Amino acid sequence: MKLFNLKGLENRYRQRKIDKYEYIQRMHDIHKILFEYSAFIKNKDIKKIEIEDDQVIMITRKNEIKLLCDACDHRIVPIEILNFNFYEKDEINFILKLIKNNAKILDIGANIGWYSLKIAKNIDNVDILAFEPIPKTFDYLNKNIDLNHVSNIETFNYGFSDEEKDLIFYYYPEGSCNASAANLSEREDVDKIICKLTTLDKFINDENISIDFIKCDVEGSELFVFKGGIETIKRDKPIIFTELLRKWAAKFNYHPNEVISLLKRNGYKCFTINKGTLSEVSEINENTIETNFLFLNQENHSNLIELHG
């Protein structure tokens, strides 16, 4: 029997290509997926799925964060939660313990706003600056902020590097989280988008602010973000939480250990997070399975290092 989508089946019935009985039965075969989802989301950090005109919104069990879904995106955060129960649960729970009230936070590579929204929902009076250079993803970021009625996240449609420039980013709808200044997917049909980049030091100087926490996930170009913000990092000594992948860094012709070395020269120790505890990392090698790393400054965060080190 040939399969049709909902609208296709409805059209066949309206055109009298199938009778009412067959229409009801075949529509029911599709509709019953709703009940499968009601069982499937148990024990996952998705409490509710809302279907509205032209959009699907998933609501997390903890904090009831509303997240728009993209029909094309296989790796968008709410779908990752559906597939794997949680999204970076250990990491987010740990860093929420580190961030203090009234902190100034930079979310560099904010994507659709998962980390910004989690922090805003859990910690009082924080000021979050979220940066996302891809226009479509930036639109989802702003829509999710509006959906959650959060007023303390300010968004910026550009990214950071070690110099001011316009740069081609590679983006494909099935994996917005892998948008990067390198073609990570190595696909020929990837979209090329020109995005604006500045340096972290320039931004901080222009805004005349100091910062307490940096989250950085920029799909391989993390080293350049930190190089362009090293004066700020030396001055403010923020907690830094960043993704470092050997395979993505290789696309930019460096090794993640260069990030560890850069920050170490400026007073930082590197750690991984595992079930609420920290493990110090001296280098990333072929045996390293973690992809997210926490950097604590030995002067500013000595109590945390002593407690968890």
Backbone as CSV, one residue per row, in Angstrom:
resi,resn,N_x,N_y,N_z,CA_x,CA_y,CA_z,C_x,C_y,C_z
1,MET,0.844,-1.190,0.000,0.000,0.000,0.000,0.882,1.243,0.000
2,LYS,0.627,2.153,-0.903,1.418,3.366,-0.992,1.141,4.269,0.205
3,LEU,2.220,4.832,0.775,2.094,5.702,1.922,1.912,7.151,1.485
4,PHE,1.054,7.869,2.184,0.855,9.294,1.939,0.981,10.036,3.266
5,ASN,1.369,11.302,3.198,1.378,12.098,4.419,-0.045,12.557,4.726
6,LEU,-0.187,13.268,5.833,-1.521,13.669,6.274,-2.273,14.438,5.199
7,LYS,-1.635,15.452,4.654,-2.315,16.279,3.658,-2.591,15.489,2.393
8,GLY,-1.638,14.599,2.058,-1.839,13.782,0.861,-3.039,12.871,0.987
9,LEU,-3.199,12.252,2.155,-4.362,11.384,2.376,-5.657,12.182,2.366
10,GLU,-5.639,13.337,2.990,-6.837,14.173,3.001,-7.224,14.562,1.579
11,ASN,-6.244,14.921,0.776,-6.532,15.295,-0.607,-7.109,14.124,-1.390
12,ARG,-6.579,12.926,-1.154,-7.110,11.742,-1.859,-8.559,11.486,-1.473
13,TYR,-8.873,11.705,-0.187,-10.261,11.523,0.235,-11.161,12.598,-0.384
14,ARG,-10.719,13.844,-0.363,-11.515,14.928,-0.934,-11.742,14.722,-2.432
15,GLN,-10.742,14.127,-3.083,-10.853,13.869,-4.517,-11.575,12.553,-4.824
16,ARG,-12.046,11.888,-3.742,-12.798,10.629,-3.846,-11.978,9.501,-4.465
17,LYS,-10.666,9.532,-4.185,-9.808,8.439,-4.653,-9.764,7.301,-3.651
18,ILE,-10.161,7.587,-2.409,-10.352,6.539,-1.401,-11.666,6.834,-0.691
19,ASP,-12.312,5.774,-0.172,-13.597,5.994,0.494,-13.374,6.419,1.953
20,LYS,-14.456,6.752,2.619,-14.384,7.290,3.971,-13.791,6.286,4.939
21,TYR,-14.144,5.025,4.812,-13.649,4.004,5.732,-12.127,3.865,5.616
22,GLU,-11.641,3.775,4.384,-10.191,3.643,4.196,-9.465,4.890,4.693
23,TYR,-10.055,6.045,4.441,-9.465,7.309,4.885,-9.301,7.328,6.402
24,ILE,-10.371,6.948,7.123,-10.319,6.939,8.591,-9.252,5.975,9.093
25,GLN,-9.214,4.791,8.517,-8.248,3.789,8.974,-6.812,4.214,8.724
26,ARG,-6.555,4.747,7.550,-5.179,5.120,7.211,-4.734,6.371,7.967
27,MET,-5.657,7.287,8.226,-5.324,8.441,9.044,-5.020,8.020,10.482
28,HIS,-5.774,7.047,10.975,-5.534,6.568,12.334,-4.133,5.967,12.465
29,ASP,-3.689,5.281,11.435,-2.339,4.699,11.471,-1.271,5.777,11.648
30,ILE,-1.560,6.961,11.106,-0.620,8.074,11.273,-0.819,8.756,12.629
31,HIS,-2.071,9.011,13.002,-2.357,9.735,14.237,-1.846,9.010,15.485
32,LYS,-1.797,7.692,15.455,-1.439,6.963,16.680,0.003,7.211,17.117
33,ILE,0.819,7.823,16.249,2.173,8.192,16.659,2.133,9.170,17.824
34,LEU,1.045,9.957,17.937,0.913,10.890,19.052,0.939,10.154,20.384
35,PHE,0.301,9.004,20.441,0.264,8.232,21.679,1.597,7.528,21.934
36,GLU,2.293,7.189,20.874,3.633,6.634,21.041,4.555,7.667,21.671
37,TYR,4.422,8.917,21.250,5.245,9.973,21.829,4.931,10.180,23.303
38,SER,3.660,10.058,23.681,3.293,10.269,25.086,3.979,9.252,25.986
39,ALA,4.217,8.052,25.485,4.958,7.035,26.243,6.460,7.231,26.101
40,PHE,6.891,7.653,24.925,8.319,7.763,24.621,9.014,8.836,25.455
41,ILE,8.314,9.932,25.785,8.970,11.036,26.479,9.118,10.801,27.984
42,LYS,8.556,9.745,28.514,8.741,9.451,29.927,10.223,9.270,30.225
43,ASN,10.669,9.846,31.342,12.065,9.750,31.786,13.034,10.516,30.881
44,LYS,12.509,11.355,30.015,13.349,12.240,29.221,13.117,13.670,29.688
45,ASP,14.044,14.551,29.329,13.882,15.948,29.729,13.002,16.712,28.736
46,ILE,12.017,16.025,28.194,10.942,16.659,27.431,9.638,16.273,28.108
47,LYS,8.956,17.268,28.629,7.714,17.017,29.358,6.492,17.097,28.468
48,LYS,6.568,17.935,27.459,5.374,18.231,26.666,5.780,18.610,25.244
49,ILE,4.957,18.224,24.286,5.145,18.624,22.891,3.877,19.346,22.451
50,GLU,4.036,20.595,22.042,2.893,21.388,21.595,2.918,21.518,20.078
51,ILE,1.783,21.282,19.470,1.628,21.443,18.026,0.709,22.633,17.787
52,GLU,1.237,23.657,17.152,0.470,24.853,16.844,0.478,25.062,15.336
53,ASP,-0.181,26.085,14.883,-0.175,26.390,13.456,1.260,26.558,12.974
54,ASP,1.688,25.673,12.089,2.978,25.780,11.412,4.191,25.700,12.331
55,GLN,4.042,25.191,13.543,5.217,25.034,14.383,5.011,23.957,15.443
56,VAL,6.140,23.375,15.859,6.173,22.389,16.935,7.095,22.930,18.018
57,ILE,6.600,22.929,19.260,7.363,23.425,20.403,7.501,22.300,21.417
58,MET,8.727,22.044,21.853,8.958,21.066,22.911,9.290,21.800,24.193
59,ILE,8.773,21.294,25.308,8.931,21.937,26.603,9.664,20.979,27.531
60,THR,10.758,21.454,28.111,11.575,20.578,28.943,10.892,20.286,30.273
61,ARG,11.247,19.152,30.827,10.686,18.746,32.110,11.217,19.637,33.235
62,LYS,12.514,19.925,33.186,13.122,20.788,34.181,13.153,22.218,33.655
63,ASN,12.656,23.131,34.431,12.595,24.560,34.100,11.534,24.900,33.067
64,GLU,10.910,23.909,32.437,9.862,24.141,31.440,10.312,25.156,30.388
65,ILE,11.458,24.901,29.828,11.988,25.747,28.759,11.321,25.357,27.445
66,LYS,10.796,26.346,26.745,10.145,26.109,25.461,11.158,26.251,24.332
67,LEU,11.200,25.257,23.453,12.165,25.252,22.354,11.459,24.956,21.041
68,LEU,11.613,25.851,20.094,11.062,25.625,18.762,11.840,24.528,18.046
69,CYS,11.127,23.707,17.306,11.766,22.677,16.496,11.839,23.138,15.045
70,ASP,12.850,22.647,14.352,13.022,22.904,12.923,12.832,21.569,12.206
71,ALA,11.890,21.523,11.274,11.562,20.262,10.602,12.749,19.661,9.866
72,CYS,13.724,20.490,9.506,14.878,20.009,8.739,16.036,19.554,9.619
73,ASP,16.094,20.051,10.843,17.310,19.908,11.652,17.300,18.609,12.452
74,HIS,18.243,17.716,12.141,18.337,16.428,12.819,18.966,16.532,14.199
75,ARG,19.726,17.628,14.465,20.535,17.705,15.684,20.162,18.894,16.566
76,ILE,19.041,19.527,16.298,18.626,20.646,17.131,18.369,20.141,18.553
77,VAL,18.597,20.976,19.563,18.611,20.528,20.956,17.374,19.728,21.368
78,PRO,16.138,20.163,21.106,14.995,19.352,21.555,14.966,17.961,20.941
79,ILE,15.439,17.826,19.707,15.497,16.498,19.084,16.608,15.666,19.717
80,GLU,17.732,16.307,20.055,18.799,15.602,20.771,18.286,15.076,22.113
81,ILE,17.464,15.868,22.793,16.896,15.408,24.071,15.966,14.223,23.845
82,LEU,15.133,14.299,22.814,14.262,13.160,22.504,15.068,11.899,22.226
83,ASN,16.153,12.042,21.490,16.947,10.886,21.086,17.797,10.314,22.218
84,PHE,18.314,11.215,23.088,19.301,10.771,24.077,18.920,11.113,25.519
85,ASN,17.665,11.472,25.752,17.087,11.714,27.082,17.413,13.085,27.665
86,PHE,18.667,13.530,27.539,19.095,14.807,28.090,20.082,15.448,27.119
87,TYR,20.403,16.715,27.374,21.414,17.387,26.563,22.477,17.977,27.483
88,GLU,23.669,17.387,27.449,24.823,17.841,28.224,24.417,18.094,29.682
89,LYS,23.765,17.098,30.259,23.190,17.233,31.611,24.249,17.476,32.670
90,ASP,25.312,16.670,32.694,26.347,16.828,33.717,26.989,18.204,33.651
91,GLU,27.281,18.628,32.435,27.970,19.905,32.259,27.118,21.077,32.727
92,ILE,25.861,21.112,32.273,25.021,22.253,32.612,24.725,22.291,34.103
93,ASN,24.502,21.133,34.712,24.229,21.105,36.152,25.425,21.605,36.962
94,PHE,26.631,21.265,36.506,27.823,21.686,37.241,28.069,23.180,37.093
95,ILE,27.972,23.680,35.874,28.292,25.098,35.703,27.234,25.996,36.344
96,LEU,26.011,25.482,36.482,24.992,26.266,37.187,25.389,26.494,38.638
97,LYS,26.174,25.584,39.207,26.649,25.740,40.579,27.779,26.761,40.678
98,LEU,28.457,26.998,39.556,29.607,27.898,39.564,29.230,29.360,39.345
99,ILE,28.142,29.582,38.617,27.775,30.948,38.244,27.038,31.619,39.405
100,LYS,27.503,32.797,39.774,26.924,33.520,40.901,25.866,34.514,40.431
101,ASN,25.027,34.907,41.355,24.044,35.956,41.063,24.757,37.215,40.564
102,ASN,24.101,37.897,39.640,24.611,39.154,39.071,25.826,38.979,38.170
103,ALA,26.091,37.767,37.742,27.246,37.527,36.870,26.979,38.060,35.463
104,LYS,28.061,38.451,34.802,28.014,38.840,33.392,28.529,37.650,32.586
105,ILE,27.705,37.152,31.664,27.979,35.891,30.968,27.993,36.109,29.467
106,LEU,28.978,35.523,28.793,29.024,35.515,27.339,28.731,34.108,26.843
107,ASP,27.740,33.979,25.991,27.415,32.710,25.333,27.840,32.840,23.875
108,ILE,29.043,32.367,23.581,29.633,32.532,22.254,29.374,31.269,21.439
109,GLY,28.611,31.424,20.363,28.103,30.264,19.634,26.840,29.770,20.325
110,ALA,25.893,30.700,20.501,24.708,30.420,21.323,23.742,29.447,20.667
111,ASN,23.837,29.275,19.340,22.905,28.418,18.606,21.470,28.862,18.910
112,ILE,20.585,27.960,19.318,19.188,28.338,19.553,18.934,28.797,20.984
113,GLY,20.000,28.865,21.817,19.860,29.473,23.131,19.758,28.532,24.310
114,TRP,20.112,27.262,24.141,19.944,26.297,25.222,20.674,26.722,26.498
115,TYR,21.967,27.000,26.393,22.724,27.356,27.592,22.258,28.694,28.159
116,SER,22.018,29.665,27.312,21.542,30.965,27.795,20.228,30.828,28.560
117,LEU,19.310,30.055,28.021,18.007,29.897,28.664,18.109,29.113,29.968
118,LYS,18.934,28.068,29.995,19.112,27.299,31.230,19.675,28.186,32.333
119,ILE,20.664,28.995,31.997,21.258,29.875,33.000,20.246,30.930,33.453
120,ALA,19.561,31.532,32.502,18.592,32.580,32.836,17.462,32.052,33.716
121,LYS,17.068,30.808,33.514,15.963,30.219,34.278,16.379,29.777,35.681
122,ASN,17.680,29.609,35.909,18.146,29.024,37.163,18.868,29.984,38.094
123,ILE,19.384,31.090,37.567,20.203,31.978,38.390,19.637,33.386,38.327
124,ASP,19.513,34.009,39.488,18.895,35.329,39.571,19.826,36.428,39.064
125,ASN,19.235,37.364,38.371,19.888,38.638,38.042,21.157,38.513,37.201
126,VAL,21.288,37.440,36.448,22.442,37.352,35.557,22.186,38.198,34.307
127,ASP,23.267,38.609,33.691,23.203,39.387,32.461,23.906,38.564,31.386
128,ILE,23.156,38.096,30.396,23.683,37.168,29.396,23.752,37.850,28.038
129,LEU,24.922,37.780,27.412,25.120,38.278,26.062,25.346,37.070,25.164
130,ALA,24.441,36.848,24.210,24.458,35.648,23.380,24.808,36.008,21.937
131,PHE,25.792,35.297,21.378,26.319,35.598,20.052,26.098,34.422,19.117
132,GLU,25.461,34.685,17.983,25.193,33.639,16.989,25.257,34.255,15.589
133,PRO,26.245,33.869,14.764,26.434,34.533,13.475,25.512,34.066,12.351
134,ILE,24.958,32.843,12.434,24.135,32.307,11.341,22.731,32.913,11.410
135,PRO,22.273,33.630,10.380,20.991,34.344,10.463,19.792,33.476,10.837
136,LYS,19.647,32.301,10.231,18.482,31.461,10.532,18.521,30.982,11.978
137,THR,19.692,30.560,12.437,19.832,30.109,13.819,19.612,31.262,14.779
138,PHE,20.104,32.438,14.415,19.902,33.643,15.221,18.409,33.939,15.374
139,ASP,17.650,33.704,14.311,16.200,33.906,14.366,15.559,32.940,15.364
140,TYR,15.989,31.677,15.359,15.479,30.699,16.333,15.873,31.100,17.749
141,LEU,17.084,31.588,17.932,17.538,32.056,19.242,16.596,33.122,19.783
142,ASN,16.281,34.115,18.979,15.405,35.197,19.433,13.978,34.720,19.673
143,LYS,13.498,33.821,18.824,12.140,33.289,19.021,12.043,32.485,20.315
144,ASN,13.083,31.701,20.620,13.068,30.924,21.861,13.127,31.834,23.085
145,ILE,13.882,32.908,23.003,13.924,33.867,24.108,12.547,34.488,24.316
146,ASP,11.878,34.856,23.226,10.534,35.425,23.321,9.535,34.410,23.885
147,LEU,9.637,33.166,23.420,8.731,32.116,23.897,8.821,31.934,25.407
148,ASN,10.025,32.110,25.938,10.243,31.864,27.360,10.133,33.129,28.213
149,HIS,9.781,34.244,27.568,9.556,35.512,28.287,10.764,35.866,29.165
150,VAL,11.946,35.698,28.587,13.185,36.015,29.294,13.650,37.398,28.840
151,SER,13.978,38.247,29.804,14.327,39.627,29.472,15.800,39.957,29.684
152,ASN,16.579,39.004,30.205,17.972,39.321,30.550,18.980,38.655,29.613
153,ILE,18.551,38.340,28.391,19.460,37.831,27.361,19.455,38.817,26.202
154,GLU,20.609,39.363,25.899,20.770,40.266,24.760,21.491,39.497,23.657
155,THR,21.001,39.598,22.432,21.543,38.792,21.342,22.287,39.650,20.319
156,PHE,23.295,39.014,19.691,24.129,39.683,18.702,24.340,38.741,17.521
157,ASN,24.093,39.251,16.313,24.168,38.419,15.117,25.574,38.465,14.502
158,TYR,26.561,38.134,15.303,27.931,37.991,14.805,28.712,37.087,15.751
159,GLY,29.932,36.751,15.346,30.768,35.882,16.145,32.099,36.529,16.468
160,PHE,33.018,35.726,17.012,34.327,36.222,17.411,35.447,35.440,16.746
161,SER,36.572,36.121,16.537,37.780,35.484,16.042,38.971,36.277,16.575
162,ASP,40.144,36.123,15.936,41.329,36.853,16.380,41.530,38.152,15.611
163,GLU,40.574,38.477,14.724,40.613,39.743,14.002,39.217,40.072,13.486
164,GLU,38.980,41.334,13.222,37.702,41.745,12.638,37.689,41.383,11.159
165,LYS,36.630,40.739,10.694,36.545,40.370,9.286,35.164,39.809,8.986
166,ASP,34.857,39.767,7.701,33.711,39.015,7.210,34.234,37.683,6.695
167,LEU,33.577,36.609,7.044,34.097,35.281,6.731,32.965,34.376,6.267
168,ILE,33.275,33.484,5.334,32.294,32.505,4.873,32.099,31.431,5.946
169,PHE,30.847,31.193,6.322,30.482,30.079,7.192,29.750,29.032,6.358
170,TYR,29.907,27.783,6.754,29.297,26.662,6.043,28.168,26.114,6.899
171,TYR,26.989,26.038,6.291,25.774,25.707,7.033,24.917,24.765,6.216
172,TYR,24.365,23.749,6.885,23.364,22.930,6.216,22.195,22.696,7.173
173,PRO,20.962,22.758,6.663,19.776,22.765,7.516,19.639,21.541,8.414
174,GLU,20.202,20.390,7.985,20.050,19.177,8.793,20.914,19.194,10.045
175,GLY,21.862,20.109,10.133,22.749,20.138,11.284,23.222,21.540,11.598
176,SER,22.325,22.385,12.069,22.688,23.780,12.331,23.773,23.894,13.393
177,CYS,23.842,22.925,14.298,24.842,22.989,15.362,26.252,22.808,14.827
178,ASN,26.404,22.316,13.602,27.723,22.134,13.004,28.108,23.251,12.045
179,ALA,27.361,24.344,12.051,27.749,25.491,11.234,29.114,25.984,11.699
180,SER,29.991,26.270,10.740,31.367,26.583,11.104,32.042,27.375,9.992
181,ALA,33.163,27.990,10.330,33.976,28.677,9.322,34.803,27.693,8.506
182,ALA,34.680,26.405,8.805,35.239,25.332,7.977,34.091,24.418,7.563
183,ASN,34.232,23.778,6.418,33.188,22.874,5.946,33.341,21.528,6.649
184,LEU,32.816,21.443,7.870,32.998,20.253,8.687,32.359,19.026,8.065
185,SER,31.239,19.210,7.379,30.522,18.082,6.786,31.175,17.585,5.506
186,GLU,32.011,18.446,4.899,32.657,18.148,3.615,31.647,17.853,2.513
187,ARG,30.444,18.391,2.666,29.412,18.239,1.646,29.546,19.327,0.597
188,GLU,29.241,18.962,-0.638,29.300,19.943,-1.713,28.065,20.831,-1.741
189,ASP,26.951,20.338,-1.191,25.698,21.096,-1.260,25.497,21.997,-0.038
190,VAL,26.534,22.192,0.759,26.425,23.023,1.945,26.210,24.492,1.555
191,ASP,25.414,25.190,2.356,25.177,26.615,2.104,26.374,27.427,2.585
192,LYS,26.732,28.446,1.832,27.810,29.351,2.219,27.210,30.701,2.589
193,ILE,27.488,31.135,3.810,26.905,32.369,4.328,28.025,33.269,4.831
194,ILE,28.028,34.517,4.408,29.040,35.464,4.883,28.583,36.029,6.227
195,CYS,29.431,35.853,7.235,29.098,36.298,8.587,30.129,37.301,9.097
196,LYS,29.685,38.168,9.969,30.555,39.178,10.561,31.224,38.617,11.810
197,LEU,32.533,38.877,11.926,33.290,38.494,13.113,34.015,39.718,13.662
198,THR,34.143,39.775,14.971,34.968,40.793,15.610,35.824,40.100,16.652
199,THR,36.565,40.851,17.435,37.351,40.234,18.496,36.675,40.472,19.839
200,LEU,36.884,39.549,20.729,36.304,39.665,22.059,36.855,40.894,22.780
201,ASP,38.156,41.118,22.646,38.749,42.286,23.306,38.113,43.585,22.823
202,LYS,37.898,43.718,21.528,37.284,44.937,20.996,35.865,45.105,21.526
203,PHE,35.102,44.016,21.515,33.727,44.091,21.998,33.687,44.524,23.461
204,ILE,34.517,43.915,24.279,34.526,44.236,25.705,34.940,45.692,25.932
205,ASN,35.938,46.145,25.185,36.380,47.535,25.312,35.307,48.509,24.852
206,ASP,34.649,48.189,23.722,33.600,49.069,23.201,32.414,49.165,24.162
207,GLU,32.079,48.027,24.780,30.931,47.997,25.688,31.296,48.460,27.095
208,ASN,32.603,48.514,27.377,33.102,48.935,28.689,32.510,48.078,29.808
209,ILE,32.675,46.766,29.667,32.152,45.829,30.651,33.251,44.870,31.091
210,SER,33.000,44.157,32.173,33.843,43.048,32.592,32.980,41.796,32.622
211,ILE,33.613,40.636,32.544,32.853,39.395,32.423,33.275,38.383,33.489
212,ASP,32.328,37.493,33.809,32.560,36.481,34.847,32.595,35.060,34.302
213,PHE,31.939,34.850,33.182,31.813,33.484,32.661,31.736,33.525,31.138
214,ILE,32.497,32.636,30.493,32.437,32.494,29.038,32.068,31.053,28.709
215,LYS,31.018,30.893,27.930,30.737,29.604,27.295,31.042,29.770,25.818
216,CYS,31.874,28.893,25.268,32.316,29.039,23.880,32.196,27.702,23.153
217,ASP,31.378,27.678,22.118,31.202,26.481,21.284,31.057,26.962,19.841
218,VAL,32.182,26.975,19.115,32.192,27.565,17.781,32.729,26.594,16.731
219,GLU,32.558,25.317,16.994,32.818,24.270,16.011,34.210,24.350,15.380
220,GLY,35.215,24.382,16.237,36.578,24.259,15.751,37.425,25.504,15.842
221,SER,36.829,26.680,15.867,37.626,27.910,15.847,37.779,28.534,17.236
222,GLU,37.672,27.705,18.280,37.771,28.206,19.650,39.106,28.914,19.911
223,LEU,40.196,28.370,19.381,41.516,28.974,19.622,41.529,30.442,19.215
224,PHE,40.923,30.766,18.083,40.950,32.135,17.573,40.082,33.065,18.417
225,VAL,38.997,32.527,18.972,38.169,33.329,19.876,38.988,33.742,21.091
226,PHE,39.714,32.779,21.673,40.479,33.070,22.883,41.697,33.956,22.581
227,LYS,42.312,33.774,21.425,43.414,34.663,21.048,42.924,36.096,20.912
228,GLY,41.736,36.263,20.340,41.179,37.602,20.165,40.611,38.200,21.432
229,GLY,40.583,37.417,22.516,40.052,37.916,23.781,41.012,37.750,24.932
230,ILE,42.290,37.536,24.616,43.233,37.172,25.673,43.462,38.304,26.662
231,GLU,43.392,39.560,26.226,43.572,40.669,27.163,42.411,40.728,28.149
232,THR,41.206,40.484,27.658,40.031,40.426,28.540,40.159,39.273,29.515
233,ILE,40.580,38.126,29.012,40.721,36.941,29.858,41.769,37.182,30.947
234,LYS,42.893,37.804,30.582,43.941,38.094,31.571,43.442,39.075,32.632
235,ARG,42.639,40.045,32.206,42.164,41.071,33.139,41.050,40.569,34.044
236,ASP,40.019,39.944,33.453,38.823,39.586,34.209,38.892,38.190,34.836
237,LYS,39.734,37.317,34.281,39.908,35.958,34.791,38.571,35.213,34.936
238,PRO,37.756,35.183,33.874,36.447,34.513,33.964,36.585,32.995,33.986
239,ILE,35.566,32.325,34.485,35.436,30.883,34.265,35.171,30.685,32.783
240,ILE,35.806,29.685,32.196,35.636,29.402,30.765,35.175,27.969,30.583
241,PHE,34.080,27.798,29.876,33.558,26.474,29.527,33.516,26.387,28.017
242,THR,34.232,25.431,27.442,34.354,25.406,25.986,34.398,23.995,25.434
243,GLU,33.940,23.865,24.215,34.089,22.610,23.484,35.440,22.600,22.780
244,LEU,36.126,21.455,22.821,37.378,21.277,22.104,37.381,19.886,21.488
245,LEU,37.360,19.832,20.156,37.380,18.558,19.437,38.595,18.512,18.529
246,ARG,39.331,17.419,18.598,40.508,17.281,17.745,40.127,17.332,16.274
247,LYS,39.030,16.661,15.911,38.679,16.572,14.487,38.243,17.920,13.930
248,TRP,37.606,18.757,14.760,37.200,20.076,14.276,38.379,21.029,14.275
249,ALA,39.215,20.979,15.315,40.394,21.846,15.358,41.318,21.573,14.177
250,ALA,41.397,20.320,13.768,42.268,19.956,12.641,41.852,20.670,11.362
251,LYS,40.568,20.971,11.244,40.086,21.705,10.074,40.656,23.126,10.034
252,PHE,41.104,23.605,11.189,41.679,24.949,11.292,43.190,24.895,11.526
253,ASN,43.751,23.707,11.343,45.211,23.513,11.394,45.828,23.810,12.763
254,TYR,45.141,23.385,13.803,45.753,23.442,15.131,45.251,22.260,15.950
255,HIS,45.851,22.049,17.112,45.435,20.988,18.027,44.825,21.642,19.266
256,PRO,43.788,21.048,19.871,43.182,21.647,21.070,44.162,21.907,22.204
257,ASN,45.268,21.184,22.233,46.264,21.444,23.277,46.817,22.866,23.201
258,GLU,46.721,23.488,22.032,47.143,24.881,21.914,46.258,25.805,22.743
259,VAL,44.966,25.458,22.872,44.067,26.230,23.740,44.474,26.031,25.199
260,ILE,44.741,24.775,25.572,45.169,24.496,26.946,46.443,25.269,27.264
261,SER,47.399,25.277,26.335,48.675,25.971,26.554,48.473,27.485,26.664
262,LEU,47.641,28.046,25.775,47.381,29.492,25.794,46.795,29.912,27.134
263,LEU,45.803,29.174,27.596,45.153,29.547,28.852,46.032,29.211,30.056
264,LYS,46.816,28.159,29.967,47.743,27.822,31.051,48.758,28.936,31.260
265,ARG,49.252,29.513,30.164,50.216,30.622,30.263,49.607,31.839,30.950
266,ASN,48.295,31.848,30.987,47.601,32.974,31.605,46.890,32.573,32.893
267,GLY,47.414,31.527,33.537,47.000,31.191,34.898,45.859,30.217,35.041
268,TYR,45.519,29.484,33.976,44.370,28.587,34.024,44.762,27.117,34.120
269,LYS,43.903,26.364,34.785,43.964,24.910,34.764,42.741,24.378,34.024
270,CYS,42.924,23.242,33.356,41.866,22.641,32.533,41.288,21.423,33.239
271,PHE,39.953,21.277,33.165,39.267,20.168,33.817,38.176,19.595,32.907
272,THR,37.843,18.338,33.142,36.633,17.753,32.579,35.620,17.576,33.701
273,ILE,34.359,17.508,33.325,33.267,17.357,34.284,32.661,15.971,34.114
274,ASN,32.536,15.233,35.207,31.949,13.899,35.139,31.175,13.625,36.422
275,LYS,29.857,13.598,36.303,28.969,13.285,37.423,29.248,14.165,38.647
276,GLY,29.382,15.448,38.395,29.512,16.397,39.479,30.906,16.565,40.052
277,THR,31.898,15.953,39.441,33.267,16.100,39.912,34.158,16.566,38.755
278,LEU,35.299,17.162,39.125,36.253,17.641,38.136,37.488,16.752,38.113
279,SER,38.036,16.560,36.913,39.300,15.856,36.741,40.217,16.752,35.933
280,GLU,41.408,17.005,36.470,42.334,17.890,35.778,42.873,17.227,34.523
281,VAL,43.033,18.029,33.470,43.518,17.562,32.176,44.780,18.342,31.825
282,SER,45.886,17.633,31.597,47.124,18.299,31.194,47.249,18.388,29.684
283,GLU,46.643,17.408,28.993,46.655,17.426,27.536,45.504,16.596,27.005
284,ILE,45.130,16.891,25.778,44.118,16.111,25.064,44.854,15.189,24.095
285,ASN,44.564,13.890,24.174,45.234,12.937,23.295,44.235,11.951,22.725
286,GLU,44.749,10.897,22.089,43.868,9.939,21.413,42.984,9.162,22.387
287,ASN,43.307,9.207,23.668,42.493,8.502,24.663,41.424,9.401,25.282
288,THR,41.439,10.668,24.939,40.472,11.610,25.496,39.122,11.449,24.812
289,ILE,38.102,11.166,25.601,36.762,10.993,25.024,35.876,12.212,25.278
290,GLU,36.238,13.015,26.269,35.445,14.210,26.576,35.609,15.255,25.480
291,THR,34.581,16.047,25.300,34.629,17.115,24.296,34.371,18.495,24.896
292,ASN,33.912,18.551,26.145,33.678,19.825,26.826,34.650,19.979,27.987
293,PHE,35.222,21.171,28.129,36.271,21.392,29.121,36.009,22.679,29.890
294,LEU,36.370,22.641,31.169,36.200,23.776,32.059,37.582,24.311,32.433
295,PHE,37.756,25.626,32.311,39.017,26.270,32.665,38.785,27.191,33.854
296,LEU,39.576,26.976,34.920,39.491,27.788,36.123,40.809,28.515,36.329
297,ASN,40.715,29.787,36.687,41.914,30.581,36.912,42.468,30.304,38.313
298,GLN,43.770,30.050,38.394,44.374,29.634,39.665,44.317,30.732,40.722
299,GLU,44.224,31.974,40.302,44.107,33.083,41.261,42.659,33.351,41.627
300,ASN,41.810,33.475,40.619,40.418,33.859,40.858,39.570,32.725,41.408
301,HIS,39.913,31.493,41.068,39.064,30.351,41.425,39.836,29.317,42.247
302,SER,40.757,29.798,43.066,41.601,28.881,43.848,40.772,28.008,44.776
303,ASN,39.688,28.565,45.339,38.846,27.774,46.238,38.155,26.636,45.509
304,LEU,37.717,26.886,44.267,37.079,25.835,43.467,38.093,24.763,43.078
305,ILE,39.284,25.187,42.714,40.321,24.234,42.344,40.702,23.370,43.542
306,GLU,40.806,23.983,44.718,41.156,23.242,45.928,40.042,22.275,46.300
307,LEU,38.801,22.730,46.116,37.651,21.896,46.484,37.493,20.694,45.561
308,HIS,37.709,20.921,44.248,37.436,19.861,43.267,38.703,19.254,42.678
309,GLY,39.857,19.902,42.886,41.066,19.451,42.235,41.684,18.234,42.879
